[in-house]
Amino acid sequence: MTSRSLATTLGIGMVAKEAIRVGLDRTIPTRTGIPLRADQVTEQWLGDALGLTPGAIESIHVVQQDSGTAARARIAVQSDADIPDHLFLKLAPHNYLQHVLMNVFALGTHECLAYQALGSNPPVRIPRCYVVRVDRTRRRTFLALEDLSETAEFRTVIDSVTRTEANAVVDALADLHAAFWRTDRFAHDLAPLAVRSAAEIRIGDMIRRRFLGEITGHTADLIPEPTKRQCRMLFEHSTAIDAFWDSQPQTLVHGDPHLGNLFFEGAAPGFLDWQVAKAGAGIRDVAYFASASVEPDLLRTIERDLVERYARRLDTAGIAVDGDDLWSLYRAAITEFFLAAVCTAEAGARMQPLDVSRVGVERAVAGVLAHDSFTVLAAFADGKRV
């Protein structure tokens, strides 16, 4: 059996294992573990999780909830203790298949690790984290976070940031990356964010092949035929591409910093949804954010300045980077958002409303065409200097 076939077998086995685990988890009750649904969060359980005395929480009421790649709920808490009167919860998805997906890629576990890594004095603005729980047997996770619904401004991928806002986000990303630049924690407590199994890698390739092999969804008309052929390299040469990015200085990256995963408090940005946080090259966050969240005509006029600003911010933190090299890496990293946007669109309305995913693909295509990004990435993957 070839290594590729073995990885495929292991990948299918991993999916089957997690499908069984999720099925059992959703049918076999637990009285002492992490709640599966927001309405199962009792006053006693939450009080214990918050370290309060018994009876400190008088009542809990679910104000609002929905579910996507994770279940989300806003709860009202009545208590005499010094805790907020509203909290934002993240739990396992309601949908069975999305729950399996969360387990396969450890999305909940990664987000919990990210909040623990960022700690009580994070280098960027995030919702304050009050409770982190991970059940490694059932693979359930639970987060109780600061409720920002009354204080922060939220947007969607359809929106665009201004130049001033883009500068602020790039500054924040530089601060995040500087705080974890080449950290040895990736060999210790943050190791799960730095290592992927062969099965997990193969599942990723299978998903890419499924969505990029033949692009036929509602945004197919936005993608030129040569680009459709070029993007196949993201699964055909994924090993070389991964090796190239792994050769760059590693830091903690958000992984999905589009405008829908950000919030603003005045002019200051903050970051939500750390499910795909990982060890990676920081410039990938910068390229992803810019491609996803800045309207293309504006971005073409400011993106070189954004990359130079990022480099200066790192330099101020004592991290020397070559500006020209960073610009070339930025050009290659634009393919990251292309991958995410096209796969989301190919999945249809299950992942994002069609108008949202269409805007995402429009911006992604504009970026890779403006920078010939797949050619740049191919050269890097072949070991050539750009």
Backbone torsions as a table, in degrees:
resi	resn	phi	psi	omega
1	MET	NA	130.7	179.0
2	THR	-71.1	162.3	178.9
3	SER	-62.3	-35.3	178.7
4	ARG	-65.5	-43.3	179.1
5	SER	-65.8	-39.9	178.3
6	LEU	-62.4	-43.9	179.4
7	ALA	-62.9	-38.1	177.8
8	THR	-63.6	-45.0	178.7
9	THR	-61.2	-44.7	178.8
10	LEU	-63.8	-38.5	178.9
11	GLY	-63.7	-45.3	178.4
12	ILE	-63.9	-39.6	178.0
13	GLY	-63.3	-38.9	178.7
14	MET	-63.6	-43.5	179.0
15	VAL	-62.1	-44.1	179.8
16	ALA	-62.3	-42.6	179.6
17	LYS	-60.9	-45.1	-179.0
18	GLU	-71.9	-31.4	176.2
19	ALA	-63.0	-41.6	177.5
20	ILE	-67.1	-44.2	-178.9
21	ARG	-58.9	-45.4	-179.2
22	VAL	-65.2	-41.9	178.7
23	GLY	-59.3	-44.6	178.4
24	LEU	-67.6	-39.7	-178.3
25	ASP	-62.8	-34.6	-176.7
26	ARG	-83.8	-9.8	-178.6
27	THR	-113.3	-26.8	-179.2
28	ILE	-97.1	114.7	-175.4
29	PRO	-70.9	154.6	172.6
30	THR	-132.5	135.4	-177.5
31	ARG	-94.4	-22.3	-172.7
32	THR	-112.9	-8.7	-174.5
33	GLY	-88.0	-165.3	-178.8
34	ILE	-73.4	134.9	178.9
35	PRO	-61.5	144.9	178.3
36	LEU	-88.8	-29.2	-178.2
37	ARG	-128.6	154.5	-178.9
38	ALA	-60.9	-36.0	-178.4
39	ASP	-75.6	-2.2	174.4
40	GLN	-96.1	-1.6	177.8
41	VAL	-78.5	107.4	-177.4
42	THR	-90.0	163.8	177.6
43	GLU	-59.7	-41.3	-178.9
44	GLN	-67.6	-44.8	-177.2
45	TRP	-63.3	-47.2	-178.3
46	LEU	-66.4	-39.1	177.5
47	GLY	-60.7	-43.2	177.5
48	ASP	-63.4	-42.3	-178.9
49	ALA	-64.3	-31.6	179.4
50	LEU	-87.4	-2.8	179.9
51	GLY	74.2	28.9	-178.9
52	LEU	-92.1	161.6	175.5
53	THR	-69.3	150.8	179.7
54	PRO	-54.9	135.4	178.5
55	GLY	84.2	1.6	-177.5
56	ALA	-67.2	-32.3	176.5
57	ILE	-95.4	121.5	-176.4
58	GLU	-85.3	-37.5	-179.5
59	SER	-159.4	155.3	175.1
60	ILE	-130.1	136.2	178.4
61	HIS	-133.7	126.4	177.3
62	VAL	-77.1	115.9	-177.3
63	VAL	-86.5	-39.9	-175.1
64	GLN	-158.0	144.7	176.6
65	GLN	-155.5	152.9	172.9
66	ASP	-153.5	180.0	-177.0
67	SER	-151.8	135.1	173.6
68	GLY	-138.7	-116.1	174.7
69	THR	-70.2	-14.9	169.4
70	ALA	-145.3	157.4	172.0
71	ALA	-84.2	140.5	-178.8
72	ARG	-128.5	139.9	-179.5
73	ALA	-147.8	141.2	172.3
74	ARG	-106.0	125.6	-177.7
75	ILE	-120.7	147.2	172.6
76	ALA	-97.4	132.8	-176.6
77	VAL	-120.8	123.7	175.8
78	GLN	-103.0	118.9	-176.5
79	SER	-161.5	151.0	173.7
80	ASP	-86.6	-7.1	-179.2
81	ALA	-74.3	165.2	-179.0
82	ASP	-84.0	71.5	177.5
83	ILE	-134.7	158.6	179.7
84	PRO	-63.0	154.0	177.9
85	ASP	-84.4	-5.8	172.3
86	HIS	-138.2	142.5	175.7
87	LEU	-132.6	155.8	177.1
88	PHE	-111.0	123.2	-176.3
89	LEU	-107.3	146.6	170.1
90	LYS	-127.6	128.5	-176.4
91	LEU	-137.2	-173.0	178.5
92	ALA	-64.3	147.0	-179.7
93	PRO	-62.7	151.9	175.9
94	HIS	-72.4	-38.0	-177.7
95	ASN	-72.5	132.9	-176.5
96	TYR	-59.5	-48.6	-176.7
97	LEU	-66.0	-37.6	177.2
98	GLN	-68.0	-31.9	175.7
99	HIS	-65.7	-42.2	176.8
100	VAL	-61.8	-44.7	179.1
101	LEU	-59.5	-42.5	177.9
102	MET	-58.6	-43.2	-179.5
103	ASN	-68.1	-43.7	-176.6
104	VAL	-58.8	-44.1	-177.3
105	PHE	-100.4	9.6	175.4
106	ALA	52.5	40.4	-175.8
107	LEU	-63.4	-44.3	179.7
108	GLY	-65.5	-42.7	180.0
109	THR	-63.7	-42.0	179.3
110	HIS	-63.1	-40.4	179.9
111	GLU	-66.3	-41.0	177.2
112	CYS	-62.4	-42.9	177.7
113	LEU	-61.5	-39.6	-179.4
114	ALA	-63.6	-45.3	179.4
115	TYR	-64.4	-37.8	176.9
116	GLN	-66.6	-39.3	179.9
117	ALA	-66.4	-39.9	-178.5
118	LEU	-69.7	-31.4	170.1
119	GLY	71.2	-166.9	-175.5
120	SER	-83.6	-11.4	177.6
121	ASN	-130.0	67.9	-171.3
122	PRO	-71.2	153.6	178.6
123	PRO	-73.4	-13.9	176.1
124	VAL	-132.2	161.7	179.5
125	ARG	-73.9	124.6	174.2
126	ILE	-135.5	163.0	172.7
127	PRO	-61.9	136.8	176.7
128	ARG	-61.3	135.7	-177.3
129	CYS	-101.5	122.6	-177.8
130	TYR	-99.6	-34.4	-178.5
131	VAL	-140.5	132.8	171.5
132	VAL	-127.8	124.7	177.4
133	ARG	-136.5	135.6	176.6
134	VAL	-132.4	123.9	173.7
135	ASP	-101.3	104.1	-172.3
136	ARG	-74.9	-18.8	177.1
137	THR	-77.2	-51.9	178.9
138	ARG	-84.7	-13.3	-175.9
139	ARG	64.9	26.1	174.0
140	ARG	-82.6	148.6	174.6
141	THR	-133.6	157.4	-178.6
142	PHE	-148.4	131.3	174.3
143	LEU	-127.9	134.9	168.8
144	ALA	-115.5	116.3	-171.5
145	LEU	-120.3	164.5	173.3
146	GLU	-57.7	134.2	177.5
147	ASP	-86.6	116.3	-175.8
148	LEU	-102.1	6.0	-170.1
149	SER	-62.6	-25.9	-178.4
150	GLU	-99.0	-6.8	-172.2
151	THR	-122.5	-19.1	-173.5
152	ALA	-114.9	158.7	175.5
153	GLU	-102.4	129.8	179.8
154	PHE	-115.6	147.3	179.6
155	ARG	-134.6	-180.0	177.7
156	THR	-122.3	174.7	179.6
157	VAL	-61.0	-25.5	180.0
158	ILE	-65.6	-29.8	-179.5
159	ASP	-74.6	172.3	177.0
160	SER	-138.4	145.9	175.9
161	VAL	-84.4	160.9	173.4
162	THR	-83.8	173.2	176.5
163	ARG	-61.3	-42.3	-180.0
164	THR	-62.5	-42.6	178.9
165	GLU	-67.3	-39.0	177.7
166	ALA	-61.7	-42.4	176.2
167	ASN	-58.1	-43.2	-178.1
168	ALA	-65.4	-39.2	179.3
169	VAL	-68.0	-42.4	178.8
170	VAL	-63.5	-39.4	175.1
171	ASP	-59.3	-45.1	-179.3
172	ALA	-64.0	-41.1	178.1
173	LEU	-63.0	-40.8	177.7
174	ALA	-62.1	-40.0	178.7
175	ASP	-64.8	-42.0	176.8
176	LEU	-60.1	-50.2	-175.5
177	HIS	-66.9	-37.8	179.0
178	ALA	-63.0	-36.0	-177.0
179	ALA	-67.1	-24.5	-176.6
180	PHE	-121.3	15.4	-174.8
181	TRP	-61.5	120.3	179.6
182	ARG	52.2	33.1	-178.6
183	THR	-65.0	141.4	176.3
184	ASP	-78.2	-2.1	178.2
185	ARG	-66.0	-21.1	177.2
186	PHE	-68.5	-13.2	174.6
187	ALA	-97.8	-1.8	-175.2
188	HIS	-129.8	-108.7	-172.0
189	ASP	-68.8	-24.8	179.9
190	LEU	-100.7	15.9	-179.6
191	ALA	-55.2	-38.0	179.0
192	PRO	-61.2	-20.4	178.4
193	LEU	-85.6	-8.2	-175.4
194	ALA	-112.2	-8.3	-173.4
195	VAL	-127.0	133.6	172.3
196	ARG	-121.7	139.2	178.5
197	SER	-74.3	162.5	176.5
198	ALA	-59.7	-36.5	179.6
199	ALA	-66.2	-42.6	-179.6
200	GLU	-64.6	-41.2	178.0
201	ILE	-62.4	-43.1	-178.3
202	ARG	-66.3	-38.2	177.4
203	ILE	-61.9	-42.2	176.8
204	GLY	-58.9	-43.3	177.8
205	ASP	-63.7	-38.3	178.9
206	MET	-64.6	-39.0	178.0
207	ILE	-66.6	-43.4	178.3
208	ARG	-61.6	-44.0	179.3
209	ARG	-62.0	-40.5	-179.2
210	ARG	-62.1	-42.2	-173.8
211	PHE	-94.3	-27.1	-177.7
212	LEU	-102.2	-18.3	-178.4
213	GLY	-60.8	-44.5	175.9
214	GLU	-137.3	103.1	-178.2
215	ILE	-86.7	110.6	-174.0
216	THR	-130.4	3.0	-174.6
217	GLY	-75.3	-167.4	-170.7
218	HIS	-71.2	-9.1	177.4
219	THR	-109.0	8.1	-177.0
220	ALA	-58.2	-32.3	-179.0
221	ASP	-68.1	-15.8	-178.9
222	LEU	-85.2	-12.4	-171.4
223	ILE	-108.5	117.8	178.2
224	PRO	-60.1	148.9	-177.6
225	GLU	-57.9	-42.5	177.8
226	PRO	-60.0	-35.6	179.0
227	THR	-69.3	-36.5	176.1
228	LYS	-61.0	-38.0	178.6
229	ARG	-73.3	-42.3	-178.7
230	GLN	-62.0	-39.6	-173.3
231	CYS	-68.9	-12.1	176.6
232	ARG	-62.8	-20.0	178.4
233	MET	-61.0	-21.6	-177.5
234	LEU	-66.8	-20.4	171.6
235	PHE	-114.0	-27.4	-179.5
236	GLU	-72.5	-30.1	-177.8
237	HIS	-126.2	32.8	-174.6
238	SER	-63.6	-32.8	-179.1
239	THR	-63.7	-46.4	179.5
240	ALA	-67.1	-37.9	179.7
241	ILE	-65.8	-45.6	178.7
242	ASP	-61.8	-41.2	-180.0
243	ALA	-63.1	-38.9	178.5
244	PHE	-63.5	-50.1	-178.4
245	TRP	-64.9	-34.2	178.3
246	ASP	-67.6	-21.4	-180.0
247	SER	-78.8	-11.6	178.9
248	GLN	-83.3	158.1	176.3
249	PRO	-54.7	130.9	-175.1
250	GLN	-97.4	143.4	176.2
251	THR	-147.4	178.8	175.3
252	LEU	-81.6	118.8	177.6
253	VAL	-111.5	148.4	177.8
254	HIS	-67.7	-44.4	175.0
255	GLY	93.6	-23.2	-177.2
256	ASP	-148.4	51.0	-172.2
257	PRO	-85.0	55.1	173.1
258	HIS	-83.3	170.6	-171.9
259	LEU	-62.0	-28.3	177.8
260	GLY	-69.4	-16.1	178.5
261	ASN	-106.3	15.1	175.8
262	LEU	-116.9	163.3	168.8
263	PHE	-139.9	159.9	178.9
264	PHE	-125.2	137.2	170.7
265	GLU	-117.6	96.6	-168.0
266	GLY	67.9	-126.4	179.2
267	ALA	-92.6	-3.6	-173.9
268	ALA	-92.3	128.8	-179.6
269	PRO	-89.0	155.5	171.5
270	GLY	-136.4	167.2	-172.1
271	PHE	-122.5	133.1	178.1
272	LEU	-114.1	172.7	166.3
273	ASP	52.1	81.2	-177.6
274	TRP	-99.3	29.9	-174.7
275	GLN	-64.6	-29.9	-179.3
276	VAL	-110.4	23.4	173.1
277	ALA	-58.2	143.9	-176.0
278	LYS	-165.5	174.0	169.4
279	ALA	-78.8	132.3	-178.9
280	GLY	-170.6	-179.2	177.4
281	ALA	-80.4	125.4	-173.1
282	GLY	-60.4	-32.2	-178.1
283	ILE	-62.4	-21.1	178.0
284	ARG	-65.9	-36.8	174.9
285	ASP	-63.9	-42.6	-178.1
286	VAL	-63.3	-47.3	-179.2
287	ALA	-65.2	-39.9	-179.5
288	TYR	-63.7	-49.8	179.8
289	PHE	-58.9	-50.1	-175.5
290	ALA	-62.4	-45.2	-178.6
291	SER	-64.8	-36.7	-175.3
292	ALA	-83.1	-30.2	-162.8
293	SER	-120.0	-2.2	177.7
294	VAL	-117.5	125.9	-179.9
295	GLU	-55.3	133.3	-168.7
296	PRO	-53.8	-41.8	-178.4
297	ASP	-62.8	-39.4	176.2
298	LEU	-69.4	-43.2	-175.8
299	LEU	-59.9	-41.0	-178.6
300	ARG	-59.3	-26.0	-177.7
301	THR	-89.2	-14.4	-173.7
302	ILE	-124.2	-8.7	-168.4
303	GLU	-69.0	-34.7	176.3
304	ARG	-63.4	-40.3	176.8
305	ASP	-63.1	-36.8	179.3
306	LEU	-64.1	-43.5	179.9
307	VAL	-65.7	-41.8	178.2
308	GLU	-65.5	-36.9	177.7
309	ARG	-63.6	-43.3	177.9
310	TYR	-59.9	-44.0	-179.9
311	ALA	-63.5	-42.6	179.3
312	ARG	-64.0	-38.4	-178.7
313	ARG	-66.3	-40.4	175.5
314	LEU	-63.9	-41.8	-179.9
315	ASP	-60.7	-40.3	177.4
316	THR	-60.8	-31.9	178.5
317	ALA	-84.4	5.4	177.9
318	GLY	88.5	16.8	-179.0
319	ILE	-113.4	110.9	-177.2
320	ALA	-87.3	126.4	176.2
321	VAL	-132.8	152.0	177.6
322	ASP	-86.8	120.9	-175.4
323	GLY	-61.0	-40.6	-179.9
324	ASP	-67.5	-42.4	177.0
325	ASP	-62.3	-40.9	-179.2
326	LEU	-63.9	-37.3	177.8
327	TRP	-64.0	-41.9	177.6
328	SER	-64.3	-40.0	177.4
329	LEU	-64.4	-39.0	176.3
330	TYR	-58.3	-46.1	-179.1
331	ARG	-59.6	-40.6	178.5
332	ALA	-70.4	-37.0	-173.8
333	ALA	-72.4	-13.4	176.2
334	ILE	-60.3	-24.6	177.8
335	THR	-62.8	-21.6	179.4
336	GLU	-62.1	-47.5	-179.9
337	PHE	-71.2	-33.4	175.2
338	PHE	-56.8	-47.8	179.6
339	LEU	-57.8	-48.9	-177.5
340	ALA	-65.5	-43.3	-175.9
341	ALA	-67.2	-44.0	-177.5
342	VAL	-70.3	-42.3	178.5
343	CYS	-62.2	-39.8	178.0
344	THR	-62.7	-44.2	-179.7
345	ALA	-66.1	-39.8	-179.7
346	GLU	-66.1	-26.4	177.4
347	ALA	-75.9	-10.5	177.0
348	GLY	77.9	-159.5	-174.1
349	ALA	-70.0	-6.4	178.3
350	ARG	-64.8	-29.1	-175.9
351	MET	-99.7	-45.8	-179.0
352	GLN	-147.3	151.4	170.9
353	PRO	-55.1	146.1	-172.6
354	LEU	-61.5	-35.1	180.0
355	ASP	-68.4	-32.5	178.5
356	VAL	-69.3	-48.1	-178.0
357	SER	-68.0	-27.8	178.4
358	ARG	-67.9	-42.3	176.3
359	VAL	-61.7	-41.4	179.1
360	GLY	-59.1	-45.1	-179.6
361	VAL	-67.7	-39.6	177.6
362	GLU	-56.6	-45.6	-178.9
363	ARG	-69.7	-39.5	-179.7
364	ALA	-64.0	-43.8	179.7
365	VAL	-65.2	-41.8	178.3
366	ALA	-58.4	-39.6	-178.6
367	GLY	-68.1	-49.8	-176.6
368	VAL	-68.6	-29.7	177.5
369	LEU	-73.5	-41.0	-178.5
370	ALA	-63.3	-30.1	-174.1
371	HIS	-114.4	4.3	-176.0
372	ASP	48.2	48.8	-166.9
373	SER	-64.3	-35.1	-178.9
374	PHE	-70.2	-33.8	176.0
375	THR	-66.5	-42.2	178.6
376	VAL	-63.4	-45.6	180.0
377	LEU	-63.1	-40.7	179.4
378	ALA	-61.4	-40.5	178.9
379	ALA	-64.2	-44.1	177.1
380	PHE	-60.8	-45.0	-178.8
381	ALA	-63.2	-27.4	177.3
382	ASP	-85.7	3.6	178.1
383	GLY	82.3	16.6	-179.1
384	LYS	-94.5	151.6	177.0
385	ARG	-88.2	133.0	-177.8
386	VAL	-102.8	NA	NA
